[in-house]
Amino acid sequence: PHTGASDLSFFLVMPVQRVTKYPLLLRKILENTPASASAYPALQAAVRAMAQVNANINEYKRRREVATKYNKAEHLTLRDRLARLNTHSIAKKTTRLSRLLMHEAGIVAKTEDKEYDDLEEKFQCVVSSVATLKENVASYLGHFEAFLSPTPHQRDLQMDEGPAQQYRHFAECLQYTVFPEFKRRLDRLVCQPLCSLSDMLVGPQQLVKKRLDKLLDYEEIQERKSEMGSVTYDEEAAMNTYLAINDLLVAELPQFNQVAVQLLGQILCSFSTLQRDLAAQVLHQAEKELEKV
C-alpha cells in the first residue's frame, strides 16, 4: 500500500537502470508492514541488502568517472602546454614541487600506504619488463635484418654443382621461405601482443602519476585543515578526488598486475617457441642439403 504499485508485476518489470529506486520502495513496504508479520525480518534484510547494492553502484560510478577523466595520456605540444599555464596552475605545480622536495629532504613525512606501495612496485616492475622486452625484440629484429642483408648466394658463381650450389639452395630457402615465415609469425605472436600490452599500461600509468599529484594536494590540504579546522568546498573535492583514485588503484591493480604478468609470460613463451621452431627448420633444411653430398 501507498507505494503507487498495483501488484507484484510492477516491481518485476522495472528496468535495471532504476534499481536505485528499490531501497525506497522496500522502505515504504517495510513502513507499512507490521513488526509482528513473519515477513518483517526478511524485509529488513532486503532493505539493508539493497542499500548496500546502491552504495556499490555509486562507488562504481565514482571510480569509472575518475578513470575516464584521468587515465588518458595527453600528447600536448609545447604551445598547448604554455596555453594551459595560468596563475592557478603555476601555484599548484609550485606547491606540489615544494612538497615533493620536502619529502625527499625529510622535512615532512610521506603518507604511508603499504598496500598501495606494494601494488605500485609490482606494476612498475611489469611496466619495466614490457619496455625491456620491446627493446630487446626490436634489437633482435634489427640484427636479424642485418644478418639477412648480405646475399652472396645471389652471385653467379658459374658453378652448376658442388658445395657452392648446395649453399646457394640452402641460403635461398632460408631467405625466401624460412625467414619470411618466421618474421610473420614473430610479428603476429610477439610484436602485436606486446604492443597491445604496452598500450594497456598507459591508462594505469596515468592514474599512478595523477595519484602522486593528488596525494601532494591532499597532504597540503590536510595540513591546512589541522591548522584552521576547516577547508573550502574545492579543497574538500580535491581530497575526495585523491581518495577516489587511491581506492580505484588499490581495488583494480591486483587483478591488472596478475593479467599483465600472465600475458607477458605467454608472449615470452611464444618468443621462445618461435626461436626453437626456427632452429629446427634451419637444421632440417641443412640436413636435406647435406644428404645430397
C-alpha positions as CSV (number, residue, x, y, z in Angstrom):
1,P,0.0,0.0,0.0
2,H,0.9,3.7,-0.6
3,T,3.7,2.7,-3.0
4,G,2.0,3.6,-6.2
5,A,2.2,-0.1,-7.3
6,S,-0.9,-2.0,-8.4
7,D,0.6,-5.5,-8.0
8,L,3.8,-7.5,-7.8
9,S,4.4,-7.3,-11.5
10,F,5.1,-3.6,-11.1
11,F,8.3,-4.5,-9.2
12,L,9.3,-7.3,-11.5
13,V,9.2,-5.3,-14.8
14,M,11.0,-2.2,-13.5
15,P,14.1,-1.7,-15.7
16,V,17.5,-2.4,-14.3
17,Q,18.6,1.3,-14.6
18,R,16.0,2.1,-11.9
19,V,17.5,-0.3,-9.4
20,T,18.5,2.6,-7.2
21,K,14.8,3.1,-6.5
22,Y,14.4,-0.3,-4.9
23,P,15.6,0.7,-1.4
24,L,13.0,3.5,-1.3
25,L,10.2,1.1,-2.4
26,L,11.3,-1.6,0.1
27,R,11.5,1.0,2.9
28,K,7.9,2.1,2.1
29,I,6.8,-1.5,2.2
30,L,8.6,-2.1,5.5
31,E,6.9,1.0,7.0
32,N,3.5,-0.4,6.1
33,T,4.3,-3.9,7.3
34,P,3.5,-4.8,11.0
35,A,6.6,-5.6,13.0
36,S,4.8,-8.8,14.1
37,A,4.5,-10.1,10.5
38,S,6.5,-13.1,9.6
39,A,7.9,-11.3,6.5
40,Y,9.2,-8.3,8.6
41,P,12.8,-9.7,9.3
42,A,13.2,-10.7,5.6
43,L,12.1,-7.2,4.5
44,Q,14.6,-5.6,6.9
45,A,17.4,-7.8,5.4
46,A,16.2,-6.8,1.9
47,V,16.4,-3.1,2.8
48,R,19.9,-3.5,4.1
49,A,21.0,-5.5,1.1
50,M,19.6,-3.1,-1.4
51,A,21.1,-0.2,0.4
52,Q,24.5,-1.9,0.0
53,V,23.8,-2.5,-3.7
54,N,23.0,1.2,-4.0
55,A,26.3,2.1,-2.3
56,N,28.2,-0.3,-4.6
57,I,26.6,1.2,-7.7
58,N,27.5,4.8,-6.6
59,E,31.1,3.7,-5.8
60,Y,31.4,2.0,-9.2
61,K,30.1,5.1,-10.9
62,R,32.5,7.3,-9.0
63,R,35.5,5.1,-9.9
64,R,34.5,5.0,-13.5
65,E,34.3,8.7,-13.7
66,V,37.7,9.1,-12.2
67,A,39.2,6.5,-14.5
68,T,37.6,8.2,-17.6
69,K,38.9,11.6,-16.5
70,Y,42.5,10.7,-15.6
71,N,43.6,7.6,-17.4
72,K,44.1,9.1,-20.9
73,A,47.6,10.1,-21.9
74,E,47.6,13.6,-23.3
75,H,50.0,14.4,-26.2
76,L,50.3,18.1,-26.0
77,T,52.6,20.4,-28.0
78,L,54.7,23.0,-26.3
79,R,52.3,25.7,-27.4
80,D,49.3,23.7,-25.9
81,R,51.2,23.4,-22.6
82,L,52.1,27.1,-22.5
83,A,48.4,27.9,-23.2
84,R,47.4,26.0,-20.2
85,L,49.6,27.9,-17.9
86,N,47.9,30.4,-15.6
87,T,48.4,31.8,-12.1
88,H,46.4,29.0,-10.5
89,S,48.2,26.1,-12.4
90,I,51.6,27.6,-11.7
91,A,50.8,28.0,-8.0
92,K,49.5,24.4,-7.8
93,K,52.6,23.0,-9.5
94,T,54.9,25.0,-7.3
95,T,53.2,23.8,-4.2
96,R,53.4,20.2,-5.3
97,L,57.1,20.5,-6.2
98,S,57.8,22.2,-2.9
99,R,56.0,19.4,-1.0
100,L,57.9,16.7,-3.0
101,L,61.3,18.3,-2.2
102,M,60.3,18.4,1.5
103,H,59.5,14.7,1.3
104,E,62.9,14.0,-0.2
105,A,64.7,16.2,2.4
106,G,62.8,14.5,5.2
107,I,61.3,17.8,6.4
108,V,57.7,16.4,6.2
109,A,56.7,12.8,6.5
110,K,55.3,11.0,3.5
111,T,51.8,9.4,3.7
112,E,52.4,5.7,4.2
113,D,50.2,3.2,2.4
114,K,52.0,-0.2,2.3
115,E,49.2,-1.9,0.4
116,Y,49.3,0.6,-2.4
117,D,53.1,0.9,-2.4
118,D,53.4,-2.9,-2.9
119,L,50.9,-2.9,-5.7
120,E,52.6,0.0,-7.4
121,E,56.0,-1.6,-7.1
122,K,54.7,-4.8,-8.9
123,F,53.0,-2.6,-11.5
124,Q,56.2,-0.6,-12.2
125,C,58.1,-3.9,-12.5
126,V,55.6,-5.1,-15.1
127,V,56.0,-1.7,-17.0
128,S,59.8,-2.0,-16.9
129,S,59.7,-5.7,-18.1
130,V,57.4,-4.8,-21.0
131,A,59.6,-1.9,-22.1
132,T,62.7,-4.0,-21.8
133,L,61.2,-6.9,-23.8
134,K,60.0,-4.4,-26.5
135,E,63.5,-3.0,-26.8
136,N,65.1,-6.5,-26.9
137,V,62.7,-7.8,-29.6
138,A,63.3,-4.6,-31.7
139,S,67.0,-5.2,-31.3
140,Y,66.6,-8.8,-32.2
141,L,64.7,-7.9,-35.4
142,G,67.3,-5.3,-36.3
143,H,70.2,-7.8,-36.0
144,F,68.0,-10.3,-37.8
145,E,67.6,-7.9,-40.8
146,A,71.3,-7.2,-40.8
147,F,72.1,-10.9,-40.9
148,L,69.8,-11.3,-43.9
149,S,71.1,-8.2,-45.8
150,P,74.3,-9.8,-47.4
151,T,73.3,-12.1,-50.3
152,P,76.4,-13.7,-51.7
153,H,74.3,-16.7,-52.9
154,Q,72.7,-14.4,-55.5
155,R,76.0,-14.0,-57.3
156,D,76.5,-16.0,-60.5
157,L,79.4,-18.2,-59.5
158,Q,79.3,-20.2,-62.7
159,M,79.2,-23.5,-60.7
160,D,76.4,-25.9,-61.6
161,E,77.1,-28.3,-58.8
162,G,79.1,-29.0,-55.6
163,P,79.1,-27.3,-52.2
164,A,78.7,-23.8,-53.7
165,Q,75.4,-24.7,-55.3
166,Q,74.2,-26.6,-52.2
167,Y,74.9,-23.4,-50.1
168,R,73.1,-21.4,-52.7
169,H,70.0,-23.6,-52.5
170,F,70.2,-23.6,-48.7
171,A,70.6,-19.8,-48.4
172,E,67.8,-19.1,-50.9
173,C,65.4,-21.4,-48.9
174,L,66.3,-19.5,-45.7
175,Q,65.9,-16.1,-47.2
176,Y,62.7,-16.6,-49.2
177,T,60.9,-19.2,-47.2
178,V,62.1,-19.9,-43.7
179,F,63.0,-16.4,-42.5
180,P,59.9,-14.5,-44.0
181,E,57.6,-17.0,-42.4
182,F,59.4,-16.6,-39.1
183,K,59.1,-12.8,-39.3
184,R,55.4,-13.1,-40.0
185,R,54.9,-15.3,-37.0
186,L,57.1,-13.2,-34.8
187,D,55.0,-10.1,-35.7
188,R,51.7,-11.9,-35.1
189,L,52.6,-13.8,-31.9
190,V,55.0,-11.5,-30.2
191,C,55.2,-7.9,-31.6
192,Q,51.5,-7.2,-31.9
193,P,50.5,-8.7,-28.5
194,L,53.5,-6.9,-26.9
195,C,52.4,-3.6,-28.4
196,S,48.8,-4.2,-27.2
197,L,50.1,-5.0,-23.7
198,S,52.2,-1.8,-23.7
199,D,49.1,0.2,-24.7
200,M,47.1,-1.4,-21.8
201,L,49.7,0.0,-19.4
202,V,49.2,3.6,-20.4
203,G,45.9,4.2,-18.5
204,P,47.1,2.8,-15.2
205,Q,50.4,4.7,-15.6
206,Q,48.5,8.0,-16.0
207,L,46.4,7.1,-12.8
208,V,49.5,6.3,-10.8
209,K,51.1,9.6,-11.9
210,K,47.9,11.5,-11.1
211,R,47.6,9.9,-7.7
212,L,51.0,11.3,-6.7
213,D,49.9,14.8,-7.8
214,K,46.6,14.5,-5.9
215,L,48.4,13.0,-2.9
216,L,50.6,16.0,-2.6
217,D,47.5,18.2,-2.8
218,Y,45.8,16.0,-0.2
219,E,48.7,16.3,2.3
220,E,48.8,20.1,1.8
221,I,45.1,20.4,2.4
222,Q,45.2,18.1,5.4
223,E,47.9,20.2,7.0
224,R,45.9,23.3,6.4
225,K,42.8,21.7,7.8
226,S,44.6,20.7,11.0
227,E,45.7,24.3,11.5
228,M,42.5,26.1,10.5
229,G,39.9,23.4,11.4
230,S,38.0,23.6,8.1
231,V,38.6,23.5,4.3
232,T,36.8,25.1,1.3
233,Y,34.4,23.2,-1.0
234,D,37.1,22.9,-3.7
235,E,39.7,21.6,-1.2
236,E,37.2,19.0,0.0
237,A,36.6,18.0,-3.6
238,A,40.4,17.7,-4.2
239,M,40.7,15.5,-1.2
240,N,37.9,13.3,-2.4
241,T,39.5,13.0,-5.8
242,Y,42.7,11.7,-4.3
243,L,40.7,9.1,-2.2
244,A,38.8,8.0,-5.3
245,I,41.9,7.5,-7.3
246,N,43.6,5.7,-4.5
247,D,40.6,3.4,-3.9
248,L,40.4,2.7,-7.6
249,L,44.0,1.7,-7.9
250,V,44.0,-0.4,-4.7
251,A,40.9,-2.3,-6.0
252,E,42.0,-2.8,-9.6
253,L,45.8,-3.1,-9.6
254,P,45.9,-6.6,-8.1
255,Q,43.9,-8.1,-11.0
256,F,45.5,-5.9,-13.6
257,N,49.0,-6.9,-12.4
258,Q,48.0,-10.6,-12.5
259,V,46.6,-10.4,-16.0
260,A,49.6,-8.4,-17.3
261,V,52.1,-10.9,-15.9
262,Q,50.1,-13.7,-17.5
263,L,50.1,-12.0,-20.9
264,L,53.8,-11.2,-20.6
265,G,54.6,-14.8,-19.8
266,Q,52.6,-16.0,-22.8
267,I,54.4,-13.6,-25.0
268,L,57.8,-14.8,-23.7
269,C,56.7,-18.5,-24.3
270,S,55.7,-17.6,-27.8
271,F,59.0,-15.9,-28.4
272,S,61.0,-18.9,-27.1
273,T,58.8,-21.4,-29.2
274,L,59.3,-19.4,-32.4
275,Q,63.1,-19.4,-31.9
276,R,63.0,-23.1,-31.2
277,D,60.9,-23.7,-34.4
278,L,63.3,-21.5,-36.4
279,A,66.3,-23.5,-35.2
280,A,64.5,-26.8,-36.1
281,Q,63.6,-25.6,-39.6
282,V,67.2,-24.4,-40.3
283,L,68.6,-27.6,-39.1
284,H,66.2,-29.6,-41.2
285,Q,67.0,-27.7,-44.3
286,A,70.7,-28.0,-43.7
287,E,70.3,-31.8,-43.3
288,K,68.4,-32.0,-46.6
289,E,71.2,-30.3,-48.4
290,L,73.9,-32.5,-46.7
291,E,72.1,-35.6,-47.9
292,K,72.8,-34.5,-51.5
293,V,76.5,-34.6,-50.9
